[in-house]
Amino acid sequence: QVHLVESGGGLVQPGGSLRLSCAASGFTFSSFAGRWYRQAPGKERELVAAITSVGDSTNYADSVKGRFTISRDNAKNTVYLQMNSLKPEDTAVYYCNALRLMFEYWGQGTLVTVSE
């Protein structure tokens, strides 16, 4: 059975940092691109960061470039999102996604709240 389980969300003050993790099971994670999306209240889900299956290339939304870093450890079947210099507008539910051809899997999401 396919599972993507996010962890690491929570409440953080502006300027703080969080590291999200996404643990995959039930499929060949190392063959899938890894992506993080987020959805803020009242807004559409947006792509935040992406990484290739072998981790040799990454892409970021303009809004997070220079602040967020996506990485993966295929030996642990895990993809990470390091988030630094967090802003209130980063508040959202963050979702992990794995994609390969017509196969796409989603995690249940983890809430990140950036507030005083």
Secondary structure as GFF3:
##gff-version 3
##sequence-region A 1 116
A	DSSP	beta_strand	3	7	.	.	.	ID=ss1
A	DSSP	beta_strand	10	12	.	.	.	ID=ss2
A	DSSP	beta_strand	18	25	.	.	.	ID=ss3
A	DSSP	three_ten_helix	29	31	.	.	.	ID=ss4
A	DSSP	beta_strand	33	39	.	.	.	ID=ss5
A	DSSP	beta_strand	46	51	.	.	.	ID=ss6
A	DSSP	beta_strand	58	60	.	.	.	ID=ss7
A	DSSP	beta_strand	68	73	.	.	.	ID=ss8
A	DSSP	beta_strand	78	83	.	.	.	ID=ss9
A	DSSP	three_ten_helix	88	90	.	.	.	ID=ss10
A	DSSP	beta_strand	92	100	.	.	.	ID=ss11
A	DSSP	beta_strand	103	106	.	.	.	ID=ss12
A	DSSP	beta_strand	110	114	.	.	.	ID=ss13
###
